Amino acid sequence: MRFLIYILLPFIPIFARAQGASCVNMQLQVNQSVINLTSGQITANPQLVVKANTNPGGCDFFMTFDYGQGNSYNNRALRRGSDVWPLQISKNSSGTEVLKNIQDVSSMNDVLSGALRAGSNDRQVSVSYWVLLNMANPWLSAGLYQDTFVVKLYKGSPWGVYSLVESRSVGITFQAPKKADISLVPSGGSFNLNDTTEVLNFGELTEGSIRSCDAVLKYNAGYILKASSANEGRLKHQTMQEYISYQIRFNGSLFNLSGTASSPRQIFRELGRSPASGLSIPISVKVGSVSGKRSGSYQDVITLTVESAE
């Protein structure tokens, strides 16, 4: 005969530091309660300090961040009225380990964590985190953006027994500067911050020939567009003092560039913020009479400048 004997043992979970006394009087200190980002500093690396009396024993801890006025870690942002400037709070400088609220934690990359060793009545551990401002669109409206985020300190482990110790607030602000940029592209082209020159090549000059391009502007506090001509609105012979006239139109309107070599002329002025893809201004140049003109190469250089208008 065979006898089967089953022995049932209760499951007892074992966690780090589960036995014995653990630290007391745990505290969270925020070294920077307000983080002021500037246009030259789009990433900050502040610190949090966790303190406790560890004479009774050491303990583990972890910290989480909420989402401010956002409803998810995917839409953390600084805000200015209805304008939103995306931002992220991360465990690392690359922003790939996003710090989350307790209900969204799924790995240790989602929290700041550490341990306080036993044996001190004032044990301290400093923990760094990263604030990263998204600069994919630096032409969002100029002005002060801000939000406040809550960091929570927990005693224990997110995968075991834990308890909330205390919460602290961290304010983050960013003073977005006024910004206006111009790109010169072929007709119908897209804004490219690195493309600021365009050559209109007429080949053999004939009266009435037309060449075109676009100026695409991005701005967040209005813009003033000015133009100047090195040869006062004329094409100049490469070696001789001989000229061929031309007409230039900006967005269909004819402009006279005579007298602009040393004094740029305002072409357009508008307030507000550009569309996300930029404001496109078509430019066309039409060659005037070439009758009786000396053979050779003729050219002019037109310089466009843009500045904020508000």
C-alpha positions as CSV (number, residue, x, y, z in Angstrom):
1,M,0.0,0.0,0.0
2,R,1.1,3.5,-0.7
3,F,0.5,6.4,1.6
4,L,0.7,10.0,0.5
5,I,1.3,12.5,3.2
6,Y,0.9,16.2,2.4
7,I,2.5,18.7,4.7
8,L,1.1,22.3,4.3
9,L,3.3,25.1,5.5
10,P,2.1,28.7,5.6
11,F,3.7,31.1,3.1
12,I,5.7,33.7,4.9
13,P,6.9,36.6,2.6
14,I,10.4,37.7,3.4
15,F,11.4,41.3,2.6
16,A,14.7,43.1,3.1
17,R,14.9,44.4,6.6
18,A,11.7,42.5,7.6
19,Q,13.1,41.4,10.9
20,G,14.1,43.5,13.8
21,A,13.5,47.2,14.4
22,S,13.9,49.7,11.6
23,C,14.6,53.4,11.4
24,V,12.4,56.1,13.0
25,N,11.7,59.8,12.6
26,M,12.1,59.6,8.8
27,Q,12.0,62.9,7.0
28,L,12.1,64.3,3.5
29,Q,14.0,67.5,2.6
30,V,13.7,69.3,-0.7
31,N,16.9,71.2,-1.4
32,Q,15.2,73.2,-4.2
33,S,11.5,73.9,-3.5
34,V,11.4,76.1,-6.6
35,I,13.4,75.2,-9.7
36,N,13.9,78.1,-12.0
37,L,14.8,77.0,-15.5
38,T,16.2,79.6,-17.9
39,S,16.6,79.7,-21.7
40,G,20.2,78.6,-21.2
41,Q,19.4,75.8,-18.8
42,I,16.7,73.4,-20.0
43,T,17.8,70.6,-17.7
44,A,18.1,70.7,-14.0
45,N,19.6,68.1,-11.6
46,P,18.2,68.9,-8.1
47,Q,18.4,66.7,-5.0
48,L,16.2,65.3,-2.4
49,V,17.5,64.4,1.1
50,V,16.1,61.5,3.1
51,K,16.9,61.5,6.9
52,A,16.1,59.2,9.8
53,N,17.3,57.9,13.1
54,T,18.8,54.5,12.2
55,N,20.0,53.5,15.7
56,P,17.1,51.1,16.0
57,G,18.0,49.7,12.5
58,G,18.2,50.5,8.9
59,C,15.4,50.8,6.4
60,D,14.6,51.0,2.7
61,F,12.7,53.9,1.1
62,F,11.4,55.1,-2.3
63,M,9.9,58.3,-3.7
64,T,7.3,59.0,-6.3
65,F,6.2,62.2,-8.2
66,D,2.7,63.2,-9.2
67,Y,1.7,64.9,-12.5
68,G,1.0,68.4,-11.4
69,Q,-1.9,69.7,-13.4
70,G,-1.5,66.9,-15.9
71,N,-3.5,63.7,-15.6
72,S,-0.7,61.4,-16.6
73,Y,3.1,61.1,-16.7
74,N,2.7,61.4,-20.5
75,N,1.5,65.0,-20.3
76,R,3.5,66.6,-17.5
77,A,4.0,70.3,-18.5
78,L,4.6,73.8,-17.3
79,R,1.6,76.0,-18.0
80,R,0.9,79.6,-18.9
81,G,-2.9,80.1,-19.2
82,S,-4.0,77.8,-22.0
83,D,-0.4,77.4,-23.3
84,V,1.4,74.2,-22.3
85,W,5.2,73.6,-22.4
86,P,6.0,69.9,-22.2
87,L,8.3,68.8,-19.4
88,Q,9.4,65.5,-17.8
89,I,10.7,64.4,-14.4
90,S,13.1,61.5,-14.7
91,K,15.4,59.2,-12.8
92,N,18.1,59.7,-15.4
93,S,19.4,62.5,-17.6
94,S,18.1,61.0,-20.8
95,G,14.5,61.1,-19.7
96,T,13.9,57.4,-20.3
97,E,13.2,56.5,-16.7
98,V,10.1,58.6,-16.0
99,L,9.2,59.0,-12.4
100,K,5.6,58.1,-11.7
101,N,2.8,58.3,-9.2
102,I,2.4,55.2,-6.9
103,Q,-0.6,53.8,-8.8
104,D,1.4,53.7,-12.1
105,V,4.6,52.2,-10.7
106,S,5.5,49.0,-12.6
107,S,9.3,48.8,-12.1
108,M,12.1,50.3,-9.9
109,N,12.9,52.7,-12.8
110,D,9.6,54.4,-12.0
111,V,10.7,55.5,-8.5
112,L,13.6,57.0,-6.7
113,S,14.9,54.5,-4.2
114,G,17.6,54.0,-1.6
115,A,18.5,52.6,1.8
116,L,19.5,54.1,5.2
117,R,22.1,52.0,7.0
118,A,21.8,51.2,10.6
119,G,23.8,52.9,13.3
120,S,23.2,56.7,13.3
121,N,20.8,59.0,15.0
122,D,20.9,61.3,11.9
123,R,21.5,59.1,8.9
124,Q,21.1,61.0,5.6
125,V,21.0,60.0,1.9
126,S,20.9,62.4,-1.0
127,V,19.0,61.3,-4.1
128,S,19.2,63.1,-7.5
129,Y,16.6,63.4,-10.1
130,W,16.3,65.2,-13.5
131,V,13.9,67.9,-14.8
132,L,13.9,68.0,-18.6
133,L,12.2,70.7,-20.6
134,N,11.0,69.7,-24.0
135,M,12.5,72.1,-26.5
136,A,11.1,70.5,-29.7
137,N,9.1,73.7,-30.2
138,P,10.9,76.7,-28.7
139,W,8.4,79.1,-30.4
140,L,5.6,78.5,-27.9
141,S,4.3,81.8,-26.5
142,A,6.9,83.9,-24.6
143,G,6.3,84.4,-20.9
144,L,6.3,82.6,-17.5
145,Y,5.4,78.9,-17.4
146,Q,5.0,77.1,-14.1
147,D,3.5,74.1,-12.3
148,T,3.9,72.4,-8.9
149,F,4.6,68.7,-8.4
150,V,4.3,66.6,-5.3
151,V,7.0,64.2,-4.3
152,K,6.0,61.5,-1.8
153,L,8.4,59.6,0.5
154,Y,7.5,56.0,1.3
155,K,9.2,53.7,3.9
156,G,9.6,50.1,2.5
157,S,9.5,48.8,-1.0
158,P,6.9,49.2,-3.8
159,W,6.9,45.4,-4.1
160,G,6.4,44.7,-0.4
161,V,5.1,46.4,2.7
162,Y,5.3,50.2,2.5
163,S,3.9,53.2,4.2
164,L,3.7,56.9,3.3
165,V,6.0,59.0,5.4
166,E,5.4,62.5,4.1
167,S,5.0,64.7,1.0
168,R,6.7,67.8,-0.3
169,S,6.0,70.2,-3.1
170,V,8.4,71.2,-5.8
171,G,7.6,74.2,-8.0
172,I,9.2,74.5,-11.5
173,T,9.2,77.6,-13.6
174,F,10.5,78.6,-17.0
175,Q,10.7,82.1,-18.4
176,A,10.3,81.5,-22.1
177,P,12.2,84.2,-24.0
178,K,11.0,86.1,-27.1
179,K,12.1,84.3,-30.2
180,A,11.9,85.0,-33.9
181,D,13.6,83.0,-36.7
182,I,13.6,82.9,-40.4
183,S,14.3,80.2,-43.0
184,L,14.7,80.7,-46.8
185,V,13.6,77.7,-48.8
186,P,12.4,76.8,-52.3
187,S,8.8,77.7,-53.0
188,G,6.5,75.4,-51.0
189,G,9.4,74.3,-48.7
190,S,9.2,73.7,-45.0
191,F,10.9,75.6,-42.2
192,N,14.5,74.6,-41.6
193,L,16.4,76.6,-39.0
194,N,19.7,75.8,-40.7
195,D,18.6,77.0,-44.2
196,T,19.0,80.7,-44.3
197,T,20.2,81.4,-47.9
198,E,18.5,80.9,-51.2
199,V,20.0,81.6,-54.7
200,L,17.6,82.7,-57.5
201,N,19.5,81.8,-60.6
202,F,18.0,83.4,-63.8
203,G,20.6,81.9,-66.2
204,E,20.7,84.1,-69.2
205,L,18.8,87.3,-68.2
206,T,15.7,88.1,-70.2
207,E,13.2,90.8,-69.5
208,G,10.2,89.5,-67.5
209,S,11.9,86.4,-66.2
210,I,10.6,85.5,-62.7
211,R,12.2,83.4,-59.9
212,S,10.6,82.6,-56.5
213,C,11.3,81.3,-53.1
214,D,9.7,81.4,-49.6
215,A,10.6,83.0,-46.4
216,V,9.2,80.9,-43.5
217,L,9.0,82.6,-40.1
218,K,8.6,81.1,-36.7
219,Y,8.0,83.5,-33.7
220,N,6.3,83.6,-30.3
221,A,6.0,87.4,-29.6
222,G,5.1,88.8,-33.0
223,Y,7.6,89.6,-35.7
224,I,9.0,92.5,-37.7
225,L,10.4,91.5,-41.1
226,K,12.9,93.9,-42.7
227,A,14.7,93.8,-46.1
228,S,17.8,95.5,-47.5
229,S,19.5,95.4,-50.9
230,A,23.2,95.6,-51.3
231,N,22.7,97.4,-54.7
232,E,19.6,99.4,-53.8
233,G,17.1,97.2,-55.5
234,R,19.1,96.6,-58.7
235,L,21.3,93.8,-60.3
236,K,24.8,95.1,-60.6
237,H,27.4,94.0,-63.2
238,Q,30.2,92.0,-61.7
239,T,32.9,94.5,-62.6
240,M,31.3,97.6,-64.1
241,Q,29.0,100.2,-62.7
242,E,26.1,99.1,-64.7
243,Y,22.7,98.0,-63.4
244,I,19.5,96.1,-64.4
245,S,16.3,96.9,-62.6
246,Y,14.0,94.2,-61.0
247,Q,10.8,94.1,-59.1
248,I,10.5,92.2,-55.9
249,R,7.2,91.1,-54.3
250,F,6.6,89.8,-50.8
251,N,3.4,87.9,-50.4
252,G,2.2,89.4,-53.7
253,S,2.9,93.0,-52.6
254,L,5.5,95.1,-54.6
255,F,8.3,96.7,-52.5
256,N,10.9,99.2,-53.5
257,L,14.3,98.4,-52.0
258,S,16.1,101.5,-53.2
259,G,17.9,103.3,-50.4
260,T,18.0,100.2,-48.2
261,A,21.7,99.3,-48.5
262,S,22.4,101.0,-45.2
263,S,18.9,101.3,-43.8
264,P,16.7,98.1,-44.0
265,R,13.0,98.7,-44.8
266,Q,10.2,97.2,-42.8
267,I,8.2,94.7,-45.0
268,F,5.7,93.3,-42.5
269,R,4.8,93.5,-38.9
270,E,2.4,91.2,-37.0
271,L,1.7,90.3,-33.4
272,G,1.0,87.0,-31.8
273,R,2.5,83.6,-32.4
274,S,3.3,81.8,-35.7
275,P,1.5,78.6,-36.8
276,A,3.2,75.4,-35.7
277,S,4.7,74.9,-39.2
278,G,5.7,78.6,-39.5
279,L,4.3,81.5,-41.5
280,S,5.2,81.3,-45.2
281,I,5.8,84.5,-47.1
282,P,6.3,83.9,-50.9
283,I,9.0,86.1,-52.5
284,S,9.2,86.7,-56.3
285,V,11.8,88.6,-58.3
286,K,11.0,89.8,-61.9
287,V,13.8,91.0,-64.2
288,G,13.4,94.5,-65.8
289,S,14.7,95.7,-69.2
290,V,18.0,94.3,-70.3
291,S,18.0,96.2,-73.6
292,G,21.4,97.7,-74.3
293,K,23.0,96.3,-71.2
294,R,26.6,95.2,-71.2
295,S,27.1,91.4,-71.3
296,G,28.3,89.7,-68.1
297,S,27.2,88.5,-64.8
298,Y,24.8,90.6,-62.7
299,Q,23.7,90.1,-59.1
300,D,22.3,91.6,-56.0
301,V,22.2,90.4,-52.4
302,I,19.0,90.9,-50.4
303,T,19.2,90.5,-46.7
304,L,16.1,89.7,-44.6
305,T,16.1,90.2,-40.9
306,V,13.4,89.3,-38.4
307,E,12.9,90.4,-34.8
308,S,10.2,90.2,-32.1
309,A,7.4,92.8,-32.3
310,E,6.0,92.6,-28.8
